[in-house]
């Protein structure tokens, strides 16, 4: 079932309202922590990751999109609000998300169970890879626009790569590609790579750090682009309205056909290489107790059991 965000089209408090006094003081004197707490309330994401990697302007857009607040097609309001009133905007976001929580009954950290495509260190699409290397900001804007309908300019100007990868994973219910937490995989590991490249540049007196960082960004961005393209999900619903962040009723499928498993969105007639038995919610619950790692959630209460090659 979906807890429809469209039931309310305004923030819980106004931009210049105090609301809860303790929450207001928290937002004013520890803005980064309040924003991190806010997103944790929205989708259960890692608090420490949000402290280091969450950018306030695109995050405000994501909150408005999740709760269907105002027009999200342009995004100028989000930029101006945080440029001129960052503490007030943080207080508004914090108290709104703490009050309303996750707008979806089957989205968020606990539901990130889908498997990402394996990373290729030389992506198949050379043009996309070179574009990502030469203009990573523009490529990130493309990713945000395609994945959840964010204005391209906002993703390009304000979205950093760790946040882009993290929010795209949450949009499509994807787990991390390793057994690491999202903090280690999407924040600490890239930072260590950057640090090591910097040391190599100092030792060798070459621009290897710049080249290495560009290559690293190109690999990650190309991987995300291939993931989104393979899932064949655009930023429009069938009725032409912009898709809402974390709104499961706008996601036709959370699974895609890879060599390792079959797509839950395919019919049995379409699924020519693999076959999978679709289980109802009661069967899913039973299977989760018996073989929890083998159940592939479809995002609609149903799931597929392990597939067998024909």
C-alpha positions as CSV (number, residue, x, y, z in Angstrom):
1,X,0.0,0.0,0.0
2,X,1.1,3.6,-0.6
3,X,0.9,6.4,1.8
4,X,0.1,9.1,-0.8
5,X,2.2,12.2,-0.3
6,X,-0.3,14.2,-2.3
7,X,-2.6,14.3,0.7
8,X,-0.6,17.4,1.9
9,X,0.9,20.0,-0.5
10,X,2.7,22.2,2.0
11,X,5.5,21.9,4.6
12,X,4.5,21.2,8.1
13,X,5.7,24.6,9.2
14,X,6.3,27.8,7.3
15,X,9.8,29.0,6.4
16,X,10.0,31.5,9.1
17,X,8.0,29.6,11.8
18,X,9.7,28.3,14.9
19,X,7.5,25.2,15.3
20,X,9.0,22.9,17.9
21,X,11.5,25.0,19.9
22,X,14.1,22.2,20.4
23,X,14.0,21.2,16.8
24,X,14.4,24.8,15.8
25,X,17.5,25.3,18.0
26,X,18.9,22.0,16.7
27,X,18.5,23.1,13.1
28,X,20.1,26.5,13.7
29,X,23.1,25.4,15.7
30,X,23.8,22.0,14.1
31,X,22.6,22.4,10.6
32,X,24.5,19.5,9.0
33,X,23.3,17.1,11.6
34,X,19.7,18.3,11.3
35,X,19.8,17.8,7.6
36,X,21.3,14.3,8.0
37,X,18.6,13.4,10.6
38,X,15.9,14.8,8.2
39,X,16.9,12.5,5.4
40,X,17.2,9.6,7.8
41,X,13.6,10.1,8.8
42,X,12.6,10.3,5.1
43,X,14.2,7.1,3.9
44,X,16.3,5.5,6.6
45,X,19.6,6.4,5.0
46,X,22.9,6.5,6.9
47,X,23.2,9.5,9.2
48,X,27.0,9.8,8.9
49,X,26.8,9.5,5.1
50,X,24.3,12.3,5.0
51,X,26.5,14.5,7.3
52,X,29.4,14.3,4.8
53,X,27.7,14.0,1.4
54,X,24.2,15.4,1.5
55,X,23.8,18.7,-0.3
56,X,21.0,20.9,1.0
57,X,19.6,22.4,-2.2
58,X,19.0,19.1,-4.2
59,X,17.8,17.5,-0.9
60,X,15.1,20.1,-0.4
61,X,14.0,19.4,-4.0
62,X,13.8,15.7,-3.1
63,X,11.7,16.3,0.0
64,X,9.3,18.5,-1.9
65,X,9.1,15.8,-4.6
66,X,8.5,13.1,-2.1
67,X,5.7,14.9,-0.3
68,X,4.3,16.5,-3.5
69,X,5.0,20.1,-2.2
70,X,4.7,22.7,-4.9
71,X,6.1,22.7,-8.4
72,X,9.3,20.7,-8.8
73,X,9.9,21.3,-12.5
74,X,12.2,24.3,-12.1
75,X,13.7,24.2,-8.6
76,X,14.6,27.9,-8.3
77,X,12.8,28.2,-5.0
78,X,15.0,25.5,-3.4
79,X,18.2,27.3,-4.5
80,X,17.1,30.8,-3.3
81,X,15.7,29.4,0.0
82,X,18.9,27.8,1.0
83,X,21.1,30.6,-0.3
84,X,19.4,33.3,1.8
85,X,17.8,31.4,4.7
86,X,19.7,28.1,5.2
87,X,18.9,27.7,8.9
88,X,15.2,28.4,8.5
89,X,15.0,26.1,5.5
90,X,16.8,23.3,7.5
91,X,14.3,23.8,10.4
92,X,11.4,23.5,7.9
93,X,12.8,20.3,6.3
94,X,13.7,18.7,9.7
95,X,10.3,19.2,11.3
96,X,8.4,18.2,8.2
97,X,10.3,14.9,7.6
98,X,10.3,14.1,11.4
99,X,6.5,14.5,11.4
100,X,5.6,12.7,8.2
101,X,8.4,10.1,7.8
102,X,8.7,7.9,4.8
103,X,6.0,8.7,2.2
104,X,6.2,5.1,0.8
105,X,5.3,1.9,2.7
106,X,7.8,-0.1,0.8
107,X,10.7,2.2,0.0
108,X,13.8,3.2,2.0
109,X,16.9,1.6,3.3
110,X,15.3,-1.6,4.4
111,X,13.9,-2.2,0.9
112,X,17.1,-1.7,-1.0
113,X,17.4,-5.4,-2.0
114,X,17.7,-5.2,-5.8
115,X,21.1,-6.1,-7.3
116,X,23.1,-3.6,-9.3
117,X,24.9,-4.4,-12.5
118,X,28.5,-5.3,-12.1
119,X,30.9,-2.4,-12.6
120,X,32.9,-2.4,-15.8
121,X,36.1,-0.5,-15.6
122,X,35.8,0.3,-19.3
123,X,32.1,0.8,-20.0
124,X,30.6,-0.4,-23.3
125,X,29.4,3.0,-24.3
126,X,32.6,4.9,-25.2
127,X,30.9,8.2,-25.9
128,X,29.0,8.2,-22.7
129,X,32.2,7.3,-20.8
130,X,34.2,10.1,-22.4
131,X,31.3,12.6,-21.8
132,X,31.3,11.5,-18.1
133,X,35.1,11.9,-17.8
134,X,35.2,15.3,-19.6
135,X,32.1,16.9,-17.9
136,X,31.2,14.9,-14.9
137,X,28.9,17.7,-13.6
138,X,26.8,17.6,-16.8
139,X,26.6,13.9,-16.7
140,X,25.5,13.9,-13.0
141,X,22.7,16.4,-14.1
142,X,21.7,13.9,-16.8
143,X,21.5,11.1,-14.2
144,X,19.4,13.1,-11.7
145,X,17.0,14.2,-14.4
146,X,16.5,10.7,-15.9
147,X,16.3,8.9,-12.6
148,X,13.9,11.0,-10.6
149,X,13.0,14.1,-12.7
150,X,15.2,16.6,-11.0
151,X,15.9,19.8,-13.0
152,X,19.1,19.2,-15.0
153,X,20.8,22.4,-13.9
154,X,20.3,21.6,-10.2
155,X,21.9,18.2,-10.5
156,X,24.7,19.7,-12.6
157,X,25.4,22.6,-10.2
158,X,24.8,21.1,-6.8
159,X,24.7,17.3,-6.8
160,X,28.0,15.6,-5.8
161,X,28.7,12.1,-7.1
162,X,28.3,10.2,-3.8
163,X,24.9,11.8,-3.2
164,X,23.9,11.1,-6.8
165,X,24.8,7.4,-6.6
166,X,23.1,7.1,-3.2
167,X,19.8,8.7,-4.1
168,X,19.7,6.7,-7.4
169,X,20.1,3.5,-5.4
170,X,17.3,4.5,-3.1
171,X,15.1,5.4,-6.0
172,X,15.4,2.0,-7.6
173,X,15.7,0.0,-4.3
174,X,19.3,-1.1,-5.1
175,X,21.7,-2.4,-2.4
176,X,25.4,-1.5,-2.4
177,X,27.6,-3.5,-4.8
178,X,29.7,-4.8,-1.8
179,X,29.0,-5.9,1.7
180,X,30.1,-2.5,2.9
181,X,27.8,0.1,4.3
182,X,26.8,3.0,2.1
183,X,29.1,5.3,4.2
184,X,32.2,3.2,3.4
185,X,31.3,2.4,-0.2
186,X,30.0,5.8,-1.3
187,X,31.9,8.2,1.0
188,X,35.0,6.8,2.6
189,X,36.3,4.7,-0.3
190,X,36.1,7.5,-2.9
191,X,37.8,9.8,-0.4
192,X,40.6,7.3,0.1
193,X,41.0,6.9,-3.7
194,X,41.3,10.7,-4.0
195,X,43.8,10.9,-1.2
196,X,46.0,8.1,-2.7
197,X,45.9,9.7,-6.1
198,X,47.0,13.0,-4.5
199,X,50.0,11.2,-2.8
200,X,51.0,9.6,-6.1
201,X,50.9,13.0,-7.8
202,X,53.2,14.5,-5.2
203,X,55.7,11.6,-5.5
204,X,55.7,11.5,-9.4
205,X,55.2,15.2,-10.0
206,X,52.6,14.4,-12.6
207,X,48.9,15.3,-12.9
208,X,48.0,11.7,-12.2
209,X,45.6,12.8,-9.5
210,X,43.5,14.8,-11.9
211,X,43.5,12.1,-14.6
212,X,42.7,9.4,-12.0
213,X,39.8,11.3,-10.5
214,X,38.3,12.0,-13.9
215,X,38.6,8.3,-14.8
216,X,37.1,7.2,-11.5
217,X,34.2,9.6,-11.9
218,X,33.7,8.4,-15.5
219,X,33.5,4.7,-14.4
220,X,30.9,5.4,-11.6
221,X,28.8,7.7,-13.7
222,X,28.8,5.4,-16.7
223,X,27.8,2.5,-14.4
224,X,24.9,4.4,-13.0
225,X,23.8,5.5,-16.5
226,X,23.8,1.8,-17.7
227,X,21.8,0.8,-14.6
228,X,19.1,3.4,-15.3
229,X,19.0,2.6,-19.0
230,X,18.7,-1.1,-18.4
231,X,15.8,-0.6,-16.1
232,X,14.1,1.4,-18.8
233,X,12.5,3.8,-16.4
234,X,12.0,7.4,-17.6
235,X,11.2,10.5,-15.6
236,X,7.6,10.4,-16.8
237,X,4.6,8.2,-15.9
238,X,2.2,6.9,-18.5
239,X,0.0,10.0,-17.9
240,X,2.9,12.3,-18.5
241,X,3.4,13.6,-14.9
242,X,6.8,13.8,-13.3
243,X,7.7,10.8,-11.2
244,X,8.0,11.3,-7.5
245,X,10.9,10.3,-5.4
246,X,10.2,7.2,-3.3
247,X,6.7,6.9,-4.7
248,X,6.3,3.3,-5.5
249,X,3.2,3.7,-7.6
250,X,5.2,5.5,-10.3
251,X,7.8,2.7,-10.6
252,X,6.6,0.0,-13.0
253,X,9.3,-2.4,-12.0
254,X,12.2,-2.5,-9.6
255,X,13.8,-5.5,-11.4
256,X,15.6,-6.0,-14.7
257,X,16.8,-9.0,-16.7
258,X,20.4,-9.7,-16.0
259,X,22.3,-13.0,-16.7
260,X,22.0,-13.9,-13.1
261,X,18.3,-13.6,-12.7
262,X,15.1,-12.9,-14.6
263,X,13.1,-9.7,-14.7
264,X,10.1,-9.6,-12.4
265,X,8.5,-7.2,-14.8
266,X,8.5,-9.7,-17.7
267,X,5.6,-12.0,-18.4
268,X,6.3,-15.7,-18.6
269,X,5.8,-15.5,-22.4
270,X,8.4,-12.7,-22.7
271,X,10.9,-14.4,-20.4
272,X,12.4,-16.8,-22.9
273,X,15.8,-17.4,-21.3
274,X,14.8,-17.9,-17.7
275,X,11.7,-18.8,-15.8
276,X,10.6,-17.6,-12.4
277,X,7.6,-18.4,-10.3
278,X,5.8,-15.3,-9.0
279,X,4.7,-15.6,-5.4
280,X,1.9,-13.8,-3.6
281,X,2.6,-11.8,-0.4
282,X,1.8,-14.8,1.9
283,X,4.2,-17.1,0.0
284,X,6.8,-14.3,0.1
285,X,6.6,-14.1,3.9
286,X,7.1,-17.9,4.2
287,X,10.0,-17.9,1.8
288,X,11.7,-15.0,3.6
289,X,11.8,-17.2,6.7
290,X,13.2,-20.2,4.9
291,X,15.5,-18.6,2.3
292,X,15.6,-14.8,2.8
293,X,18.5,-14.3,0.4
294,X,16.8,-16.0,-2.5
295,X,13.7,-13.8,-2.7
296,X,13.7,-11.0,-5.3
297,X,11.2,-8.3,-4.3
298,X,9.1,-6.7,-7.1
299,X,8.2,-3.7,-5.0
300,X,4.5,-4.4,-5.1
301,X,4.2,-7.0,-2.3
302,X,5.0,-9.8,-4.7
303,X,8.3,-11.4,-5.5
304,X,10.0,-14.0,-7.6
305,X,11.7,-17.1,-6.3
306,X,15.1,-18.2,-7.6
307,X,15.1,-18.6,-11.4
308,X,16.2,-21.6,-13.3
309,X,17.8,-21.5,-16.8
310,X,15.6,-23.2,-19.3
